[in-house]
Every structure is written in structure tokens, then in C-alpha cells.
Amino acid sequence: MARELSEQEIVRRESLQKLRDLGVNPYPAEKYDVNTTSKQIKENYKDGEELNVVLAGRLMSRRIMGKASFAELQDSEGKIQIYVNRDEICEGEDKTMYNTVFKKLLDIGDIIGIKGTVFTTKVGEISVKVKELTVLTKSLRPLPLPKVDTDGTIHDAFTDPEKRYRQRYVDLVVNPEVKDAFIKRTQLTNSMRDFLNKKEYLEVETPILQPLYGGAAARPFKTHHNTLDMELYLRIANELYLKRLVVGGFDGVYEFSKDFRNEGMSRFHNPEFTQMELYVAYKDYAWMMDLVEEMVEKIAMDLHGKTEVQVGDNLINFKRPWKRYTMYEAIEHFTGIDISKMDEATMAETAKKLGVEVDKSMGRGKLIDEIFGEKCEGQLIQPTFITDYPVEMSPLAKKHREHEGLVERFEAICNGKEICNAFSELNDPIDQRARFEEQLELGKRGDDEAMLLDEDFLRAIEYGMPPTAGLGIGIDRLSMIMTNSNSIQDVLFFPQMKAEKND
């Protein structure tokens, strides 16, 4: 059933038809050769110079004053005032373009192109005197623009999170300041890519559709390939494929990957997210910690010109070196309890006493993870490495060279959340098979995040994988920190949403 149009939408459609009746194409096909932006004009114009410009953007406000009007044009880089004089844009006797098109048939939100000259008004505002005006796009829905009182009070601002995330295209128009987070996100990935390329690591692509999911503890999304008549999964990580490339002889590979995990949503979790994974042969997790410090410090400097970043009430400093705890040290530091020698049953009881929810599907590693997550992680504000995890938590990491029962793994925690995960990668095929089999047993106990046994990956490392350091760093979480964003939805253009209700 067709949606009922509002009164304003009906009026705009009527204006659309009137434009066509006048011979004005509201959606012209010809290119419009813009030669500048509002920002460039404001930064470069010197009062009194002759500067001819061509720019395009949305009409955001208008003050009609008889034969002349002032309006505000918004392009991709900001807003600028334009001055529209009837006799300037209508040189002959026909004044239709001003009297009818500009004054009556154009609406706020319409996209126009203008050619004109730059000047400074009597009150000192840089503006453009329009010589030629072209309708480029007629907007059929009114923008939800806020109303501002003379005292500066703002009413009806477009601030509802659900509407902003669902209609990001509107959010970007009426709240242009949100663009800054997305610009910084791109700068972040560019900085990271520049860092890795200068170290001569190769950027690669690996499959998103996989016959077996692996490389992380998570539930997958499942789909079906009709031609092959087989089940496939959206990847939860790209780790196992990147390691195959290390087996094949690439000493350093990385990938910015879209990963998918069929799990809960929150302000820190979206089912579709971006990771950068890096694998470097002949290195270990201690070396990788140094690299992470170096890379993230560089990103902070590239984005902010300093290592300090304000995140909410916290001033976070990414200057090297970062604080380091082992997993057991962190738990004992924040709870006062040494759990390192506890068996599974004792640990489950300890978790309950600490107020951590447990169930029968949880093995020793899951219990440790829950205790750390509930009692420690949120208290780690400054960048901190948590190292040396229990072997049960890390089926893809190499056993610790000194401490029985631990693996060579670290996570970087910042502002109370994990931003990266890294290992000295397990390259012993026999040990790896045993770890996979332990995961299968956990799956039988009801752990729906347990890993599957990947025979092809085992075959690959049976040919020999060199000692390797691996890293996964969450781009969305790091972007939240670097842009002082409170929610992961604020750094995703189009976050996943519930189905929209019909009005």
C-alpha cells in the first residue's frame, strides 16, 4: 500500500511538476563542473580580489527581500552565504528564474549549482554574488532542520539515535559535524596502511564466504550456495587464510577485513565489523607488542598531532611504553584473588562469589575470560597489554616458552575495552589438532562459540609454517577512541538496525 504523503511532500511534488511545465529539468543529466568549495573560498579569498567561482550544494536557508535575496548553500565542506539578485540571474525581460523558480518553486534541501563572484558583505561575511543559477536536484522530502530562537535556543534538533543511524544520509546533511568522525576513521585506516606498507608487508584479500568458520570464538552467519549445493559461512575472522599465505612463503601479510559474528548487539558490538589482521613470519608476541605501540602512537599523532586523546572524561595517552600485566596478575590486582592454581570447579565457585554468572558449558578458559571481563577490563583506561593467557582460552596460540599451562598471547585494552588481540602463532600441527579436538568437546558441552576442526588448515601447517606473530586490531573500537565516540554506531555509516516499523 502506498505511503500517505504529508502536506509538504504534496506541495514539493506540485513544485516539481511546475518546474517541468516551465521547461526546467529538475534532474538534469549534464555534468556540472564545480571548481571550488565553500571551505576553499573562505580560506583563500582576499578582500577586493576578482574571484569567479562555480560551486554546488543544498539550499539550507533563504531570506527573500523583494528583487534580491540572501541564501545559505551547504556543500561537502561547509556552508557559505550566497546573494541572489533578480537582474543578475535574469538579464533579459524574462524574470521567471528569480520570481518563480527561486522564490516559489525551490525548497530548503534542493540542490543547486551557482556561478558567480566572491565578495565581502558590509558586516564582513564572505559571500558569493550569483550570476547564474541551475536547478540540479529537486528534494521531495523536507529536511528535519532544527529551529533556532533569537537567543540561540535550539528546538526539534535531529538527535534521536535510531533515526540518525537509520537515516544516516539525513544525519550527515542536517548534522554535518558528524562527518568528522568518519573522516578521522578514514585517516586512521590510511595511517595504519601507510605504517604497514612502509614495513613492506603485503596487503591481501581472503574469502568472506568460507566452508568452515574459524580464527575466533564466535557464532557465525550461515548461508547456502545453490550451484555448489553446500553450506557456507560468513567469516568470523580471516586468520586461518592469512596463515595459509605465510605457509606459502609470504613473510608479512595484512588485510582490512569485514567480519561477521552472529551475536549480541551493544554500543560496543555490531554483527558486521572491520578488523585489520597482520601476520609476520619469524616474529613473536613480544615483538608484536612493540609494533602495536609504535603503530597506535603514530595513528594518534597523525589524527591529533599529539599522543593524548580525550575520550569522554578520560585523557588517554598512547605514548610508548604501555603498562603490562599478565592475565593472572590483572585478576589478582583487581580482585585480590590468585586463581592461577585453581581447577575448574574451584574457579566456577570463585566466579560465583565474585558475582560473575557461570553455566555448565563454561570450561576453565571461559571462566577466566568471564572473571577478567567482569572484574578487570572496565578498569583499564590507559592503554594496557594483558599477556600470557591460559591455554584453554587460546586454541590458536603457541604454548608459553617458560610457563606451563599458558600461551604467548596478549590483548591491548583501552578505555575499558579490548582493541586488539595477538599471538605467537601455534605452528605445531599435532598440538593444533589436539586444541581443535578440545574445542569440539566444548561444543558438545553447549559452547556455541567453540571452534570447528579445519582439516585443510591442519594440512597447510603440516607442510610447515614458520614461527609467526599474528595480530587482529578492531578498527571500529579504535575509531571510537580516536574520535571520542560513545557508541560503535557513531563510527559506522550504516549500523545494523531492527526492522523498521511501518507507521
C-alpha positions as CSV (number, residue, x, y, z in Angstrom):
1,M,0.0,0.0,0.0
2,A,1.4,3.4,-1.0
3,R,2.6,5.6,1.8
4,E,0.4,8.6,2.6
5,L,2.2,11.9,1.7
6,S,2.5,14.8,4.1
7,E,1.2,18.2,3.1
8,Q,4.8,19.4,2.5
9,E,5.6,16.4,0.3
10,I,2.5,17.1,-1.8
11,V,3.5,20.7,-2.2
12,R,7.0,19.7,-3.3
13,R,5.7,17.3,-5.9
14,E,3.5,20.1,-7.2
15,S,6.5,22.4,-7.4
16,L,8.3,19.6,-9.2
17,Q,5.7,19.5,-11.9
18,K,5.6,23.3,-12.2
19,L,9.3,23.3,-12.8
20,R,8.9,20.8,-15.6
21,D,6.0,22.8,-17.1
22,L,8.3,25.8,-17.2
23,G,10.9,23.7,-19.1
24,V,13.3,23.4,-16.1
25,N,14.6,19.9,-15.8
26,P,14.7,19.2,-12.0
27,Y,17.1,16.3,-12.6
28,P,19.5,17.2,-15.4
29,A,21.9,14.7,-16.9
30,E,24.7,17.1,-17.8
31,K,27.7,17.3,-15.6
32,Y,28.2,20.4,-13.6
33,D,31.8,21.5,-13.4
34,V,32.4,22.7,-9.8
35,N,35.8,24.4,-9.4
36,T,35.9,25.1,-5.7
37,T,34.2,24.5,-2.3
38,S,32.8,26.7,0.4
39,K,35.8,26.0,2.6
40,Q,38.3,26.8,-0.1
41,I,36.6,30.1,-0.8
42,K,36.6,31.1,2.9
43,E,40.3,30.1,3.4
44,N,41.7,31.6,0.3
45,Y,39.6,34.7,-0.7
46,K,41.3,38.1,-0.1
47,D,39.0,41.1,0.1
48,G,38.8,43.1,-3.1
49,E,40.2,40.4,-5.5
50,E,38.2,39.3,-8.5
51,L,37.4,35.6,-7.9
52,N,35.0,33.7,-10.2
53,V,33.6,30.5,-8.7
54,V,31.4,27.6,-9.6
55,L,30.0,25.5,-6.8
56,A,27.1,23.3,-6.0
57,G,25.2,22.2,-2.8
58,R,22.0,22.2,-0.9
59,L,19.9,25.3,-0.3
60,M,19.7,25.4,3.5
61,S,18.1,28.7,4.3
62,R,16.7,31.7,2.4
63,R,15.8,35.3,3.1
64,I,13.6,36.8,0.4
65,M,13.9,40.6,0.1
66,G,12.0,41.7,-3.0
67,K,14.4,41.9,-6.0
68,A,17.3,40.4,-4.1
69,S,17.7,37.6,-1.5
70,F,20.3,36.0,0.7
71,A,20.5,32.2,1.0
72,E,22.8,29.6,2.5
73,L,24.4,26.9,0.4
74,Q,25.9,23.8,2.0
75,D,28.4,21.7,0.1
76,S,30.6,18.8,1.2
77,E,32.9,21.0,3.2
78,G,30.6,23.5,4.9
79,K,28.3,26.4,4.3
80,I,28.6,29.7,2.5
81,Q,26.2,32.7,2.0
82,I,25.0,33.5,-1.5
83,Y,23.5,36.7,-2.8
84,V,20.8,36.3,-5.5
85,N,19.8,39.4,-7.4
86,R,16.9,39.2,-9.8
87,D,18.6,41.3,-12.5
88,E,21.9,39.4,-12.2
89,I,20.4,35.9,-12.9
90,C,17.7,37.2,-15.3
91,E,19.4,39.6,-17.7
92,G,16.5,40.0,-20.1
93,E,12.8,40.8,-19.6
94,D,12.0,37.3,-18.5
95,K,12.4,37.2,-14.7
96,T,11.0,33.7,-14.3
97,M,14.2,32.2,-12.9
98,Y,14.1,34.5,-9.9
99,N,10.4,35.4,-9.4
100,T,9.0,31.9,-9.9
101,V,11.8,29.3,-9.7
102,F,14.0,30.7,-7.0
103,K,11.3,32.4,-4.9
104,K,8.4,30.0,-5.2
105,L,9.4,26.6,-6.6
106,L,12.7,25.9,-4.8
107,D,12.7,24.5,-1.3
108,I,15.1,24.0,1.5
109,G,17.1,20.9,0.7
110,D,17.1,21.4,-3.1
111,I,20.5,21.0,-4.7
112,I,21.5,23.9,-7.0
113,G,24.6,24.9,-8.9
114,I,25.8,28.5,-9.0
115,K,28.3,30.6,-10.9
116,G,29.3,33.9,-9.6
117,T,31.9,36.2,-7.9
118,V,33.1,36.3,-4.4
119,F,32.7,39.4,-2.3
120,T,32.6,40.5,1.4
121,T,29.4,42.0,2.8
122,K,29.2,45.2,4.8
123,V,29.2,43.0,8.0
124,G,32.3,41.2,6.8
125,E,30.9,37.9,5.7
126,I,32.4,36.2,2.7
127,S,29.7,35.5,0.2
128,V,29.0,34.7,-3.5
129,K,27.1,37.0,-5.8
130,V,25.2,34.6,-8.1
131,K,25.4,35.3,-11.9
132,E,23.9,32.0,-13.0
133,L,21.7,29.5,-11.1
134,T,20.9,25.9,-12.2
135,V,18.5,23.5,-10.6
136,L,20.4,20.2,-10.1
137,T,18.0,18.1,-7.9
138,K,14.6,18.7,-6.5
139,S,14.2,17.4,-3.0
140,L,10.8,15.8,-2.4
141,R,11.0,15.4,1.4
142,P,11.6,18.2,3.8
143,L,14.8,18.1,5.9
144,P,14.3,17.8,9.7
145,L,16.1,21.0,10.3
146,P,16.2,22.4,13.9
147,K,14.6,25.7,14.7
148,V,16.8,28.3,16.4
149,D,15.4,31.1,18.6
150,T,16.9,34.6,18.5
151,D,18.5,33.8,21.9
152,G,20.2,30.7,20.4
153,T,17.8,28.1,21.9
154,I,17.6,25.1,19.5
155,H,14.3,23.2,19.1
156,D,13.5,19.9,17.2
157,A,17.1,19.0,16.5
158,F,17.6,15.8,14.6
159,T,19.1,13.9,17.6
160,D,17.2,10.7,18.0
161,P,19.8,7.9,17.7
162,E,17.6,5.4,16.0
163,K,16.5,8.0,13.3
164,R,20.1,9.2,12.9
165,Y,21.6,5.7,12.4
166,R,18.7,4.5,10.2
167,Q,18.7,7.7,8.1
168,R,22.4,8.5,8.1
169,Y,22.0,10.3,4.8
170,V,19.8,12.9,6.6
171,D,22.0,12.9,9.7
172,L,25.0,13.9,7.5
173,V,23.1,16.8,5.9
174,V,21.5,18.3,9.0
175,N,24.3,17.5,11.5
176,P,27.3,18.0,9.2
177,E,29.7,17.9,12.2
178,V,29.2,14.1,12.4
179,K,31.2,13.8,9.2
180,D,34.4,14.5,11.3
181,A,34.2,11.1,12.9
182,F,34.0,9.3,9.6
183,I,36.8,11.5,8.1
184,K,39.0,10.6,11.0
185,R,38.1,6.9,10.6
186,T,39.4,7.0,7.0
187,Q,42.5,8.9,8.2
188,L,43.0,6.2,10.8
189,T,43.0,3.3,8.3
190,N,45.2,5.4,5.9
191,S,47.7,5.9,8.7
192,M,47.7,2.2,9.6
193,R,48.1,1.2,5.9
194,D,50.9,3.7,5.4
195,F,52.7,2.3,8.5
196,L,52.4,-1.3,7.3
197,N,53.3,-0.6,3.7
198,K,56.5,1.2,4.8
199,K,57.4,-2.0,6.6
200,E,56.9,-3.8,3.2
201,Y,54.1,-6.0,4.4
202,L,51.7,-7.1,1.6
203,E,48.0,-6.1,1.7
204,V,45.9,-9.1,0.5
205,E,42.3,-10.3,0.2
206,T,40.9,-13.6,1.6
207,P,37.5,-15.3,1.3
208,I,34.5,-13.8,3.1
209,L,32.4,-16.9,2.3
210,Q,34.1,-19.9,3.9
211,P,33.2,-23.6,4.0
212,L,34.3,-23.7,7.7
213,Y,34.4,-20.7,10.0
214,G,37.4,-20.3,12.3
215,G,40.0,-18.0,13.7
216,A,37.9,-16.8,16.7
217,A,35.4,-17.9,19.3
218,A,32.1,-16.7,17.9
219,R,28.8,-17.8,16.3
220,P,28.7,-17.5,12.5
221,F,26.1,-16.4,10.0
222,K,25.2,-19.3,7.6
223,T,24.1,-19.2,4.0
224,H,23.7,-21.7,1.1
225,H,25.4,-21.8,-2.2
226,N,22.9,-23.1,-4.8
227,T,25.3,-24.1,-7.6
228,L,27.7,-26.0,-5.3
229,D,24.8,-27.2,-3.1
230,M,26.8,-26.5,0.1
231,E,26.6,-24.6,3.3
232,L,28.9,-21.6,3.6
233,Y,29.6,-19.2,6.5
234,L,30.4,-15.5,6.5
235,R,33.8,-15.3,8.1
236,I,34.2,-14.6,11.7
237,A,37.9,-13.9,11.2
238,N,40.4,-14.2,8.3
239,E,43.2,-15.6,10.5
240,L,43.4,-19.2,9.1
241,Y,43.6,-18.0,5.5
242,L,46.3,-15.4,6.2
243,K,48.3,-18.1,7.9
244,R,48.0,-20.3,4.8
245,L,49.7,-17.5,2.9
246,V,52.6,-17.5,5.4
247,V,52.9,-21.2,4.8
248,G,53.0,-20.3,1.1
249,G,56.0,-18.0,1.5
250,F,54.7,-14.5,2.3
251,D,56.7,-13.2,5.3
252,G,54.3,-10.4,6.1
253,V,50.7,-10.1,5.0
254,Y,47.8,-8.0,6.3
255,E,44.1,-7.4,5.4
256,F,41.4,-4.9,6.3
257,S,38.5,-7.4,6.6
258,K,34.8,-7.2,7.1
259,D,34.0,-9.9,9.6
260,F,30.6,-11.1,10.8
261,R,29.6,-12.6,14.1
262,N,26.0,-13.7,14.9
263,E,25.9,-12.5,18.5
264,G,24.5,-9.8,20.7
265,M,24.5,-6.1,19.8
266,S,25.5,-3.2,22.1
267,R,27.2,0.1,21.9
268,F,30.5,-1.8,21.5
269,H,29.2,-4.6,19.2
270,N,27.8,-4.7,15.7
271,P,27.3,-8.0,13.9
272,E,29.3,-6.7,10.9
273,F,32.6,-5.1,11.9
274,T,36.1,-4.3,10.5
275,Q,39.4,-5.8,11.6
276,M,42.9,-5.4,10.4
277,E,44.8,-8.7,10.7
278,L,48.6,-8.9,10.3
279,Y,50.9,-12.0,10.2
280,V,54.7,-11.6,10.2
281,A,57.0,-14.6,9.9
282,Y,59.9,-15.2,12.2
283,K,58.5,-12.9,14.9
284,D,56.8,-13.4,18.3
285,Y,54.2,-11.8,20.5
286,A,56.7,-9.7,22.4
287,W,57.9,-8.2,19.1
288,M,54.2,-7.6,18.1
289,M,53.5,-5.7,21.3
290,D,56.3,-3.2,20.4
291,L,54.8,-2.9,16.9
292,V,51.3,-2.2,18.2
293,E,52.6,0.5,20.5
294,E,54.5,2.1,17.6
295,M,51.6,1.9,15.2
296,V,48.9,3.2,17.5
297,E,51.1,6.1,18.8
298,K,51.6,7.1,15.1
299,I,47.9,7.0,14.4
300,A,47.2,9.3,17.4
301,M,49.9,11.7,16.1
302,D,48.5,11.6,12.5
303,L,45.0,12.3,13.7
304,H,45.5,14.7,16.5
305,G,49.1,15.9,16.3
306,K,49.8,14.5,19.8
307,T,49.7,11.2,21.7
308,E,46.9,12.4,24.1
309,V,43.3,11.8,23.1
310,Q,40.3,12.9,25.0
311,V,37.7,10.1,25.4
312,G,34.7,11.2,27.5
313,D,36.1,12.2,30.9
314,N,39.4,10.4,30.3
315,L,42.5,11.8,28.7
316,I,44.2,8.7,27.2
317,N,47.9,8.8,26.3
318,F,49.2,6.5,23.7
319,K,52.8,7.4,24.2
320,R,55.1,4.4,24.4
321,P,55.7,2.3,26.5
322,W,52.3,1.0,27.7
323,K,51.6,-0.7,31.0
324,R,51.7,-4.6,31.0
325,Y,50.0,-7.2,33.2
326,T,49.8,-10.9,32.8
327,M,46.2,-12.2,32.8
328,Y,46.6,-13.7,36.3
329,E,48.3,-10.6,37.6
330,A,45.4,-8.4,36.4
331,I,42.8,-10.6,38.1
332,E,44.8,-10.7,41.3
333,H,45.4,-6.9,41.2
334,F,41.7,-6.1,40.8
335,T,40.1,-8.9,42.8
336,G,42.8,-9.7,45.4
337,I,42.4,-13.4,44.4
338,D,45.1,-15.6,42.8
339,I,43.2,-18.0,40.5
340,S,46.3,-19.3,38.7
341,K,46.4,-22.7,40.5
342,M,42.6,-23.3,40.7
343,D,40.9,-26.2,39.0
344,E,37.7,-25.8,37.0
345,A,35.3,-26.5,39.9
346,T,37.1,-24.2,42.3
347,M,37.2,-21.5,39.7
348,A,33.5,-21.7,39.0
349,E,32.8,-21.3,42.7
350,T,35.1,-18.3,42.9
351,A,33.4,-16.7,39.9
352,K,30.0,-17.1,41.6
353,K,31.4,-15.5,44.8
354,L,32.7,-12.6,42.6
355,G,29.2,-12.1,41.2
356,V,30.1,-13.5,37.8
357,E,27.4,-15.5,36.0
358,V,28.5,-19.1,35.1
359,D,26.9,-22.1,33.5
360,K,27.8,-25.7,32.9
361,S,29.1,-25.1,29.3
362,M,31.9,-23.0,30.6
363,G,35.3,-24.6,30.7
364,R,38.3,-23.2,32.7
365,G,39.3,-20.8,29.9
366,K,35.8,-19.4,29.6
367,L,35.5,-18.9,33.3
368,I,38.8,-17.0,33.4
369,D,37.7,-14.9,30.5
370,E,34.4,-14.0,32.3
371,I,36.1,-13.1,35.5
372,F,38.6,-10.9,33.7
373,G,35.8,-9.3,31.6
374,E,33.6,-8.5,34.6
375,K,36.2,-7.5,37.2
376,C,39.2,-6.1,35.3
377,E,38.6,-5.0,31.8
378,G,36.4,-2.0,32.5
379,Q,39.0,-0.6,34.9
380,L,41.8,-0.5,32.3
381,I,41.5,3.0,30.9
382,Q,45.1,3.8,29.8
383,P,46.5,1.6,27.0
384,T,47.5,-1.7,28.7
385,F,48.7,-5.0,27.5
386,I,47.3,-8.1,29.1
387,T,49.6,-11.0,28.4
388,D,50.1,-14.8,29.0
389,Y,46.6,-16.2,28.8
390,P,45.7,-19.7,29.9
391,V,46.0,-22.3,27.2
392,E,42.2,-23.1,27.4
393,M,41.4,-19.6,26.2
394,S,43.6,-19.6,23.1
395,P,43.4,-22.6,20.8
396,L,45.4,-20.9,18.1
397,A,48.3,-19.5,20.2
398,K,51.7,-21.1,20.9
399,K,52.3,-22.6,24.3
400,H,54.4,-20.3,26.6
401,R,58.1,-20.9,26.4
402,E,58.5,-20.6,30.2
403,H,55.2,-21.1,32.0
404,E,53.2,-24.4,31.8
405,G,49.5,-24.0,31.1
406,L,49.8,-20.6,29.4
407,V,50.1,-19.3,25.9
408,E,52.0,-16.5,24.3
409,R,49.1,-14.1,23.7
410,F,48.3,-10.5,24.5
411,E,45.3,-8.2,24.2
412,A,45.5,-4.4,24.3
413,I,42.8,-2.9,26.5
414,C,42.0,0.8,26.3
415,N,39.1,2.8,27.8
416,G,37.8,-0.4,29.3
417,K,37.6,-2.4,26.1
418,E,39.8,-4.7,24.0
419,I,41.1,-3.1,20.9
420,C,43.5,-5.8,19.7
421,N,44.4,-9.5,20.1
422,A,47.7,-11.1,19.2
423,F,49.6,-14.4,19.5
424,S,52.9,-16.1,18.9
425,E,51.0,-18.3,16.4
426,L,50.7,-22.0,17.0
427,N,52.6,-23.8,14.2
428,D,52.9,-27.3,15.7
429,P,50.3,-29.3,13.6
430,I,50.0,-32.1,16.2
431,D,49.3,-29.6,19.1
432,Q,46.9,-27.6,16.9
433,R,44.9,-30.8,16.1
434,A,44.7,-31.5,19.8
435,R,43.5,-28.0,20.5
436,F,40.8,-28.2,17.8
437,E,39.6,-31.5,19.3
438,E,39.3,-29.9,22.7
439,Q,37.2,-27.2,21.1
440,L,34.9,-29.9,19.6
441,E,34.4,-31.3,23.1
442,L,33.5,-27.8,24.4
443,G,31.0,-27.5,21.5
444,K,29.4,-30.8,22.7
445,R,29.0,-29.3,26.1
446,G,27.0,-26.5,24.6
447,D,29.6,-23.8,23.9
448,D,28.2,-22.4,20.7
449,E,31.3,-20.2,20.2
450,A,33.7,-23.2,20.2
451,M,35.9,-23.6,17.0
452,L,35.5,-26.2,14.4
453,L,38.2,-28.6,13.3
454,D,39.6,-27.3,9.9
455,E,41.4,-30.2,8.2
456,D,42.6,-28.1,5.3
457,F,44.3,-25.6,7.7
458,L,45.9,-28.5,9.5
459,R,47.1,-29.8,6.2
460,A,48.6,-26.4,5.4
461,I,50.6,-26.1,8.6
462,E,51.7,-29.8,8.2
463,Y,53.7,-28.5,5.3
464,G,55.4,-26.2,7.7
465,M,54.5,-22.7,8.9
466,P,57.5,-20.6,10.2
467,P,57.3,-19.1,13.6
468,T,54.9,-16.3,13.2
469,A,53.4,-13.4,15.2
470,G,49.8,-12.5,14.4
471,L,47.6,-9.5,15.3
472,G,43.9,-8.6,15.0
473,I,43.0,-5.0,15.7
474,G,39.4,-3.7,15.8
475,I,39.1,-0.7,13.5
476,D,35.6,0.2,14.9
477,R,36.7,0.2,18.5
478,L,39.9,2.1,17.8
479,S,37.9,4.6,15.8
480,M,35.6,5.1,18.7
481,I,38.5,6.0,20.9
482,M,40.3,8.2,18.3
483,T,37.1,10.2,17.6
484,N,35.7,10.3,21.2
485,S,32.6,8.5,20.1
486,N,30.3,6.9,22.8
487,S,28.9,4.2,20.6
488,I,30.1,1.9,17.8
489,Q,27.1,3.1,15.8
490,D,28.7,6.6,15.7
491,V,31.6,5.3,13.7
492,L,29.6,3.1,11.3
493,F,27.8,4.8,8.5
494,F,25.1,2.2,8.4
495,P,24.9,0.1,11.6
496,Q,22.7,-2.9,11.8
497,M,19.2,-2.0,13.0
498,K,16.0,-3.8,13.8
499,A,13.4,-3.9,11.1
500,E,11.7,-0.5,10.7
501,K,8.2,-0.3,11.9
502,N,5.6,0.9,9.5
503,D,3.7,4.0,10.6
